[in-house]
Amino acid sequence: MKELSYLEYQGLSNGQKFIYKLKKFFCAFGGFFARIGSAIASIVKTIVFGTINGTKNLFADLIKGSWRTKLSFIIMGFGSLSCGQIARGLLYLAFEVIFFGYTATTGITWLSKLDNLGDAAAVEVYDAVLDTYKTVHYDDSFKILLYGGLSLFFILVFLAVWRMNIKNSRENDILKAEGKHIPKLKDDIHELVDGKFYKTLLAVPLTGIICFTVLPMIFMIAVAFTSYDGAHDGYSNLFTWVGWQNFAELFNTTDSNLGYAFKNILGWTLVWAFFATFSNYFLGIIVALLINKKGIKFKKMWRGIFVLTIAIPQFISLLYVSKLFSKSGLVNSLLMNIGLLSAPYDFWGNTMSARILVILINIWIGIPYLMLMCTGILMNIPEDLYESARIDGANAVQQFFKITLPYMLFVTGPYLLTSFIGNINNFNVIFLLTGGAKANPLLTTSGGSATDVDLLITWLYKITTGTESNYKLASVVGILIFIVVATLSVIVYNILPSNKNEEDFQ
């Protein structure tokens, strides 16, 4: 599709502009999937050729390396120790001892049971001394899955360190043959605090990300392929691998209610995220414009009032508002006293009223943030643009849609995306406001009950904390939430003007 210049675009009629934007969107949408396919192909190509080249280099080191390097294939750190790199060599050797010690004593046990997650369940054994039966636990599926996965990760780390040990020994061979200086401990320390200081700084956060983000995420994904739930807790009753059965059950709309519940909750989640994001956004802009308007008095006082609303913890304000709209709350009492209601109205029990309420209350707690952010951005819009527009005869509405709104959308595009994603996972507002809402019988599943205002994230919480404790289903839902959020993020981010035309408003 041909990209139009600014003047060519302005020469189009409103209908032609709409069609052009629509075509541009679908072209960007198709281009996104093309780039995704290209990226996947590039990753696969990198992995395949990287493995092949790595294997070739490994055999080259074995053939061309000195006797020190050849011995390093068996005794890690030998090449470093023989060249005077005592500290580095001892670290390699200690790591090898720890790895084989752990594997021989513990790791092999977890790995051997990883294929079926245990086969010896808990049994009741008679105790002749106490004249009673007691439970004797043998295998624990949860621990097997956890420690077996960690053992596999330890093996991967060992292979990486083993390859580093050989590569280091081979580099020492080359340096020795060329008569160059072989770096010692002092040189390594100097390099880590100078030339490669970025590696030193990144080591701690990278380790934290792997330990507290990547590994738990892999464990959660693994749970989705098991039968782990309240009835199969892993120690009193073992769970095992079930393949794609949990995914099939979630999308099966004929034999279970899970598919129906997931479809409805996902639909409401996306509707909620749309209204919660854009209602706050546009109303926040309007409030900021009203406060910043010339002639408005006590501007600092109005801004201060909005700031004070942010200072109140949501836990307190949302629970209080939830009680206001309960059957025995202040709102029902007031409406009954003035004669508008003859009996208490169940605001949280009615689907439509509950959904409208959570959107309106979210506006109440969200506008102050947007107002403060938009105030700073509005102050940066050049006044000359408005002056030129007034000279050309543009009224206030035209100035808003031709100057203010395009500028705001350009600057706050990434914020809109993160706000939309945040509202998909907005646990606090929904859970604290609708904690007393009645469950919808149509949404009652093997994973627990859900209300008409539950989001995927609150449903996931109920799945794991209910009587069923359906952890396998919760893991599947968590994976699907990630897929939805990641897909929307990548697509929208790639078509944002602020990401493609950064120089337009400079």
MIMI-567032 format. One line per field, with one value per residue (C-alpha): x, y, z; residue in three letters. Coordinates in nm, 2 decimals. Example, Ala and Ser with C-alpha at 12.3 -4.5 7.8 and 13.67 -1.06 7.14 Angstrom:
% residues 2
u <- (1.23,1.37)
v <- (-0.45,-0.11)
w <- (0.78,0.71)
type <- (ALA,SER)
//
This chain:
% residues 506
u <- (0.00,0.13,0.21,0.05,0.23,0.08,-0.04,-0.19,-0.37,-0.51,-0.65,-0.87,-1.24,-1.34,-1.47,-1.15,-0.94,-1.14,-1.09,-0.72,-0.68,-0.87,-0.65,-0.34,-0.46,-0.52,-0.19,-0.01,-0.20,-0.10,0.26,0.27,0.20,0.45,0.71,0.61,0.66,0.99,1.10,1.01,1.19,1.49,1.49,1.46,1.74,1.96,1.90,1.97,2.27,2.40,2.38,2.55,2.83,2.86,2.91,3.17,3.36,3.35,3.50,3.76,3.86,3.89,4.11,4.32,4.34,4.64,4.65,4.53,4.22,4.15,4.17,3.94,3.66,3.67,3.82,3.67,3.91,4.22,4.32,4.29,4.48,4.77,4.80,4.81,4.44,4.40,4.08,3.90,4.01,3.90,3.56,3.51,3.63,3.41,3.11,3.17,3.20,2.88,2.70,2.79,2.75,2.40,2.31,2.43,2.27,1.95,1.90,1.89,1.60,1.39,1.47,1.39,1.03,0.97,0.82,0.51,0.54,0.56,0.41,0.40,0.10,0.04,-0.09,-0.25,-0.02,-0.12,0.10,0.09,0.24,-0.02,-0.29,-0.40,-0.35,-0.12,-0.06,0.28,0.38,0.61,0.62,0.52,0.42,0.45,0.81,0.90,0.77,0.95,1.28,1.28,1.24,1.52,1.74,1.69,1.77,2.09,2.19,2.16,2.36,2.63,2.65,2.69,2.96,3.13,3.15,3.29,3.56,3.67,3.66,3.87,4.13,4.14,4.19,4.48,4.63,4.62,4.76,5.04,5.13,5.15,5.35,5.09,5.00,4.74,4.50,4.51,4.27,4.38,4.32,3.97,3.87,3.99,3.80,3.48,3.49,3.61,3.58,3.30,3.14,2.80,2.81,2.88,2.58,2.35,2.44,2.23,1.91,1.94,1.98,1.67,1.47,1.56,1.50,1.18,1.02,1.14,1.16,0.82,0.67,0.80,0.67,0.32,0.32,0.42,0.13,-0.11,-0.03,-0.09,-0.40,-0.30,-0.60,-0.76,-0.84,-0.49,-0.27,0.05,0.12,-0.21,-0.32,-0.07,-0.12,0.03,0.08,-0.24,-0.10,-0.34,-0.65,-0.69,-0.68,-0.93,-1.16,-1.15,-1.24,-1.50,-1.85,-2.05,-1.93,-1.85,-1.94,-1.58,-1.58,-1.90,-1.77,-1.43,-1.59,-1.82,-1.56,-1.30,-1.56,-1.65,-1.28,-1.21,-1.52,-1.43,-1.07,-1.19,-1.43,-1.21,-0.92,-1.09,-1.35,-1.07,-0.85,-1.10,-1.26,-0.92,-0.83,-1.16,-1.11,-0.75,-0.87,-1.14,-0.90,-0.63,-0.88,-0.81,-1.04,-1.08,-1.00,-0.85,-0.67,-0.43,-0.72,-0.90,-0.58,-0.52,-0.86,-0.79,-0.45,-0.61,-0.84,-0.53,-0.39,-0.67,-0.59,-0.81,-0.86,-1.05,-1.23,-1.35,-1.47,-1.66,-1.82,-1.91,-2.10,-2.27,-2.45,-2.53,-2.90,-2.86,-2.63,-2.68,-2.78,-3.07,-3.18,-3.17,-3.37,-3.63,-3.66,-3.73,-3.98,-3.79,-3.77,-4.02,-3.77,-3.39,-3.24,-2.96,-2.71,-2.44,-2.68,-2.80,-2.56,-2.61,-2.62,-2.31,-2.11,-2.21,-2.12,-1.77,-1.70,-1.84,-1.65,-1.33,-1.38,-1.40,-1.07,-0.89,-0.96,-0.72,-0.42,-0.51,-0.58,-0.24,-0.06,-0.26,-0.20,0.17,0.13,-0.11,0.14,0.39,0.16,0.29,0.05,0.14,-0.06,-0.38,-0.32,-0.28,-0.59,-0.79,-0.67,-0.78,-1.13,-1.11,-1.35,-1.27,-1.41,-1.20,-0.89,-0.95,-0.98,-0.72,-0.45,-0.50,-0.63,-0.37,-0.09,-0.22,-0.27,0.08,0.25,0.03,0.00,0.23,0.05,-0.29,-0.15,-0.01,-0.33,-0.54,-0.32,-0.33,-0.71,-0.73,-0.55,-0.72,-0.78,-0.84,-1.14,-1.34,-1.26,-1.30,-1.62,-1.80,-1.69,-2.05,-2.20,-2.39,-2.25,-2.41,-2.53,-2.44,-2.08,-2.05,-1.79,-1.56,-1.32,-1.55,-1.82,-1.79,-2.00,-2.11,-1.85,-1.55,-1.25,-1.01,-0.77,-1.04,-1.18,-0.82,-0.80,-1.13,-1.02,-0.71,-0.87,-1.21,-1.31,-1.19,-0.85,-0.82,-0.46,-0.43,-0.72,-0.58,-0.25,-0.43,-0.62,-0.29,-0.13,-0.42,-0.42,-0.05,-0.12,-0.41,-0.21,0.11,-0.07,-0.25,0.06,0.27,0.01,-0.09,0.26,0.37,0.10,0.13,0.22,0.45,0.65,0.68,0.69,0.88,0.99,0.64,0.57,0.93)
v <- (0.00,0.34,0.57,0.92,1.23,1.48,1.71,1.42,1.29,1.63,1.65,1.35,1.37,1.24,0.92,0.87,0.94,0.67,0.42,0.50,0.45,0.12,-0.01,0.11,-0.08,-0.41,-0.37,-0.32,-0.61,-0.84,-0.70,-0.78,-1.15,-1.15,-1.01,-1.27,-1.55,-1.41,-1.37,-1.73,-1.85,-1.65,-1.79,-2.14,-2.08,-1.93,-2.22,-2.48,-2.32,-2.22,-2.58,-2.71,-2.44,-2.50,-2.87,-2.81,-2.57,-2.82,-3.10,-2.85,-2.77,-3.14,-3.21,-2.89,-2.83,-2.91,-3.20,-2.95,-2.87,-3.23,-3.31,-3.02,-3.21,-3.45,-3.24,-2.90,-2.62,-2.82,-2.60,-2.29,-2.44,-2.55,-2.20,-2.03,-1.92,-2.07,-1.90,-1.96,-2.32,-2.39,-2.24,-2.47,-2.77,-2.69,-2.65,-2.99,-3.16,-2.99,-3.09,-3.46,-3.48,-3.34,-3.55,-3.87,-3.82,-3.63,-3.52,-3.87,-3.95,-3.66,-3.70,-4.07,-4.00,-3.70,-3.91,-4.01,-3.77,-4.06,-4.40,-4.47,-4.28,-4.24,-4.55,-4.62,-4.83,-5.00,-4.90,-5.18,-4.97,-4.70,-4.94,-4.71,-4.64,-4.36,-4.22,-4.29,-4.06,-4.19,-3.99,-3.63,-3.52,-3.15,-3.19,-3.42,-3.17,-2.88,-3.04,-3.25,-2.92,-2.75,-3.05,-3.02,-2.65,-2.74,-2.97,-2.69,-2.46,-2.73,-2.78,-2.40,-2.38,-2.69,-2.53,-2.21,-2.41,-2.57,-2.24,-2.07,-2.35,-2.32,-1.94,-2.00,-2.24,-1.97,-1.70,-1.93,-2.02,-1.65,-1.57,-1.33,-1.27,-1.51,-1.31,-1.39,-1.32,-0.96,-0.91,-1.07,-0.85,-0.54,-0.64,-0.70,-0.35,-0.17,-0.31,-0.56,-0.37,-0.39,-0.77,-0.72,-0.48,-0.70,-1.03,-0.97,-0.85,-1.12,-1.39,-1.25,-1.26,-1.62,-1.74,-1.54,-1.49,-1.74,-2.05,-2.00,-1.93,-2.25,-2.44,-2.28,-2.38,-2.74,-2.75,-2.68,-3.03,-3.22,-3.32,-3.11,-2.99,-3.02,-3.39,-3.46,-3.26,-3.46,-3.62,-3.78,-3.84,-3.82,-3.63,-3.71,-3.57,-3.54,-3.36,-3.11,-3.25,-2.94,-2.71,-2.93,-2.92,-2.54,-2.50,-2.78,-2.62,-2.94,-3.17,-2.91,-2.55,-2.44,-2.33,-2.12,-1.96,-1.88,-1.73,-1.50,-1.40,-1.32,-1.11,-0.91,-0.87,-0.71,-0.49,-0.38,-0.30,-0.09,0.13,0.15,0.27,0.52,0.66,0.76,0.88,1.12,1.24,1.30,1.52,1.71,1.77,1.89,2.12,2.27,2.33,2.48,2.70,3.07,3.24,2.94,3.05,2.84,2.61,2.48,2.40,2.19,2.00,1.95,1.80,1.55,1.47,1.40,1.14,0.95,0.96,0.75,0.37,0.19,-0.09,0.15,0.36,0.06,-0.14,0.16,0.23,-0.14,-0.12,0.21,0.02,-0.30,-0.38,-0.23,0.05,0.43,0.45,0.21,0.38,0.73,0.61,0.45,0.75,0.99,0.74,0.63,0.26,0.06,-0.22,-0.24,-0.28,-0.54,-0.33,-0.60,-0.89,-0.74,-0.80,-0.47,-0.25,-0.42,-0.37,-0.01,0.06,-0.09,0.12,0.44,0.39,0.31,0.65,0.81,0.66,0.69,1.04,1.21,1.02,1.11,1.47,1.52,1.35,1.54,1.87,1.84,1.74,2.02,2.27,2.15,2.21,2.53,2.81,2.92,2.63,2.75,3.11,3.01,2.79,3.08,3.31,3.05,3.05,2.73,2.71,2.54,2.20,2.20,2.30,2.01,1.75,1.89,2.00,1.88,1.53,1.43,1.56,1.38,1.05,1.07,1.14,0.90,0.62,0.38,0.48,0.39,0.05,-0.02,0.11,-0.12,-0.42,-0.32,-0.30,-0.66,-0.76,-0.51,-0.73,-0.47,-0.28,-0.58,-0.80,-0.53,-0.39,-0.71,-0.94,-0.99,-1.04,-1.35,-1.62,-1.69,-2.05,-2.05,-1.97,-2.24,-2.49,-2.76,-2.48,-2.30,-2.03,-1.69,-1.38,-1.17,-0.91,-1.13,-1.08,-1.36,-1.25,-1.26,-1.59,-1.73,-1.63,-1.80,-2.11,-2.15,-2.05,-2.22,-2.56,-2.73,-2.57,-2.64,-2.54,-2.71,-2.50,-2.19,-2.25,-2.29,-1.96,-1.79,-1.90,-1.78,-1.44,-1.41,-1.50,-1.24,-0.97,-1.04,-1.05,-0.73,-0.55,-0.65,-0.57,-0.23,-0.12,-0.18,0.04,0.32,0.65,0.74,0.42,0.48,0.85,0.98,1.31,1.43,1.63,1.73)
w <- (0.00,-0.10,0.20,0.15,0.24,0.49,0.21,0.01,0.32,0.40,0.04,0.10,0.20,0.54,0.39,0.19,0.51,0.70,0.42,0.40,0.77,0.76,0.48,0.66,0.98,0.80,0.61,0.94,1.08,0.80,0.81,1.18,1.12,0.83,1.07,1.34,1.08,0.97,1.33,1.42,1.11,1.20,1.56,1.43,1.18,1.45,1.69,1.42,1.27,1.61,1.73,1.42,1.44,1.81,1.76,1.49,1.71,1.99,1.78,1.65,2.00,2.08,1.77,1.76,2.13,2.34,2.59,2.85,2.65,2.58,2.95,3.02,2.85,3.15,3.43,3.42,3.50,3.42,3.13,3.34,3.64,3.42,3.28,3.62,3.63,3.98,4.08,3.75,3.74,4.10,4.03,3.72,3.91,4.21,3.99,3.83,4.17,4.29,3.98,3.98,4.36,4.33,4.03,4.19,4.53,4.45,4.09,3.94,4.18,4.07,3.70,3.70,3.83,3.60,3.32,3.53,3.83,4.08,4.11,4.49,4.65,5.02,5.20,5.54,5.75,6.08,6.38,6.63,6.90,6.89,6.77,6.49,6.12,6.01,5.66,5.51,5.22,4.94,4.62,4.60,4.24,4.32,4.44,4.15,3.90,4.08,4.16,3.84,3.64,3.84,3.78,3.41,3.43,3.63,3.35,3.09,3.31,3.36,2.98,2.93,3.20,3.06,2.72,2.87,3.04,2.71,2.53,2.80,2.78,2.40,2.42,2.66,2.41,2.14,2.38,2.49,2.13,2.04,2.34,2.48,2.84,2.99,3.22,3.59,3.87,3.90,3.53,3.55,3.84,3.66,3.35,3.55,3.71,3.39,3.04,3.11,3.40,3.22,3.28,3.65,3.68,3.48,3.66,3.97,3.80,3.53,3.80,3.97,3.65,3.58,3.94,4.02,3.67,3.41,3.62,3.79,3.45,3.31,3.62,3.57,3.20,3.30,3.55,3.26,3.12,3.44,3.65,3.95,4.14,4.49,4.44,4.31,4.54,4.47,4.81,4.93,4.57,4.29,3.97,3.63,3.28,3.07,2.76,2.59,2.78,2.99,2.69,2.51,2.81,2.83,2.47,2.46,2.47,2.44,2.72,2.99,3.09,3.09,2.73,2.77,3.09,2.93,2.62,2.82,3.08,2.80,2.62,2.92,3.01,2.67,2.69,3.04,2.94,2.65,2.85,3.15,2.94,2.70,2.94,3.19,2.91,2.73,3.05,3.21,2.91,2.94,3.31,3.25,2.97,3.20,3.49,3.26,3.07,3.10,3.35,3.58,3.94,4.21,3.97,4.24,4.47,4.20,4.12,4.50,4.54,4.27,4.42,4.76,4.60,4.48,4.84,4.98,4.95,4.70,4.94,5.17,4.91,4.70,4.99,5.12,4.78,4.75,5.08,4.96,4.68,4.87,4.95,5.30,5.18,5.19,4.82,4.86,5.18,5.02,4.71,4.93,5.15,4.85,4.71,4.40,4.52,4.71,4.80,4.80,4.46,4.42,4.23,4.24,4.16,3.83,3.55,3.37,3.67,3.82,3.50,3.46,3.82,3.80,3.49,3.65,3.98,3.78,3.61,3.96,4.07,3.74,3.62,3.88,3.74,3.38,3.47,3.63,3.33,3.07,3.25,3.20,2.83,2.75,2.88,2.62,2.32,2.15,2.18,1.83,1.69,1.86,1.76,1.40,1.41,1.56,1.28,1.02,1.18,1.38,1.68,2.01,1.90,1.58,1.77,2.01,1.73,1.50,1.75,2.11,2.05,1.78,2.00,2.31,2.12,1.98,2.31,2.52,2.27,2.47,2.79,2.64,2.55,2.89,3.05,2.84,2.93,3.30,3.29,3.15,3.47,3.70,4.00,4.27,4.12,4.03,4.33,4.60,4.44,4.35,4.63,4.73,4.38,4.32,4.10,3.77,3.75,3.38,3.47,3.74,3.62,3.76,3.82,4.06,4.02,3.86,3.85,3.54,3.63,3.69,3.47,3.37,3.64,3.92,3.78,3.79,4.16,4.24,4.05,4.28,4.61,4.58,4.71,4.39,4.38,4.01,3.96,3.62,3.48,3.65,3.47,3.14,3.19,3.29,2.97,2.76,2.94,2.85,2.49,2.46,2.64,2.44,2.11,2.16,2.30,2.00,1.74,1.88,1.97,1.61,1.46,1.71,1.54,1.83,1.76,1.38,1.34,1.64,1.46,1.37,1.68,1.77)
type <- (MET,LYS,GLU,LEU,SER,TYR,LEU,GLU,TYR,GLN,GLY,LEU,SER,ASN,GLY,GLN,LYS,PHE,ILE,TYR,LYS,LEU,LYS,LYS,PHE,PHE,CYS,ALA,PHE,GLY,GLY,PHE,PHE,ALA,ARG,ILE,GLY,SER,ALA,ILE,ALA,SER,ILE,VAL,LYS,THR,ILE,VAL,PHE,GLY,THR,ILE,ASN,GLY,THR,LYS,ASN,LEU,PHE,ALA,ASP,LEU,ILE,LYS,GLY,SER,TRP,ARG,THR,LYS,LEU,SER,PHE,ILE,ILE,MET,GLY,PHE,GLY,SER,LEU,SER,CYS,GLY,GLN,ILE,ALA,ARG,GLY,LEU,LEU,TYR,LEU,ALA,PHE,GLU,VAL,ILE,PHE,PHE,GLY,TYR,THR,ALA,THR,THR,GLY,ILE,THR,TRP,LEU,SER,LYS,LEU,ASP,ASN,LEU,GLY,ASP,ALA,ALA,ALA,VAL,GLU,VAL,TYR,ASP,ALA,VAL,LEU,ASP,THR,TYR,LYS,THR,VAL,HIS,TYR,ASP,ASP,SER,PHE,LYS,ILE,LEU,LEU,TYR,GLY,GLY,LEU,SER,LEU,PHE,PHE,ILE,LEU,VAL,PHE,LEU,ALA,VAL,TRP,ARG,MET,ASN,ILE,LYS,ASN,SER,ARG,GLU,ASN,ASP,ILE,LEU,LYS,ALA,GLU,GLY,LYS,HIS,ILE,PRO,LYS,LEU,LYS,ASP,ASP,ILE,HIS,GLU,LEU,VAL,ASP,GLY,LYS,PHE,TYR,LYS,THR,LEU,LEU,ALA,VAL,PRO,LEU,THR,GLY,ILE,ILE,CYS,PHE,THR,VAL,LEU,PRO,MET,ILE,PHE,MET,ILE,ALA,VAL,ALA,PHE,THR,SER,TYR,ASP,GLY,ALA,HIS,ASP,GLY,TYR,SER,ASN,LEU,PHE,THR,TRP,VAL,GLY,TRP,GLN,ASN,PHE,ALA,GLU,LEU,PHE,ASN,THR,THR,ASP,SER,ASN,LEU,GLY,TYR,ALA,PHE,LYS,ASN,ILE,LEU,GLY,TRP,THR,LEU,VAL,TRP,ALA,PHE,PHE,ALA,THR,PHE,SER,ASN,TYR,PHE,LEU,GLY,ILE,ILE,VAL,ALA,LEU,LEU,ILE,ASN,LYS,LYS,GLY,ILE,LYS,PHE,LYS,LYS,MET,TRP,ARG,GLY,ILE,PHE,VAL,LEU,THR,ILE,ALA,ILE,PRO,GLN,PHE,ILE,SER,LEU,LEU,TYR,VAL,SER,LYS,LEU,PHE,SER,LYS,SER,GLY,LEU,VAL,ASN,SER,LEU,LEU,MET,ASN,ILE,GLY,LEU,LEU,SER,ALA,PRO,TYR,ASP,PHE,TRP,GLY,ASN,THR,MET,SER,ALA,ARG,ILE,LEU,VAL,ILE,LEU,ILE,ASN,ILE,TRP,ILE,GLY,ILE,PRO,TYR,LEU,MET,LEU,MET,CYS,THR,GLY,ILE,LEU,MET,ASN,ILE,PRO,GLU,ASP,LEU,TYR,GLU,SER,ALA,ARG,ILE,ASP,GLY,ALA,ASN,ALA,VAL,GLN,GLN,PHE,PHE,LYS,ILE,THR,LEU,PRO,TYR,MET,LEU,PHE,VAL,THR,GLY,PRO,TYR,LEU,LEU,THR,SER,PHE,ILE,GLY,ASN,ILE,ASN,ASN,PHE,ASN,VAL,ILE,PHE,LEU,LEU,THR,GLY,GLY,ALA,LYS,ALA,ASN,PRO,LEU,LEU,THR,THR,SER,GLY,GLY,SER,ALA,THR,ASP,VAL,ASP,LEU,LEU,ILE,THR,TRP,LEU,TYR,LYS,ILE,THR,THR,GLY,THR,GLU,SER,ASN,TYR,LYS,LEU,ALA,SER,VAL,VAL,GLY,ILE,LEU,ILE,PHE,ILE,VAL,VAL,ALA,THR,LEU,SER,VAL,ILE,VAL,TYR,ASN,ILE,LEU,PRO,SER,ASN,LYS,ASN,GLU,GLU,ASP,PHE,GLN)
//
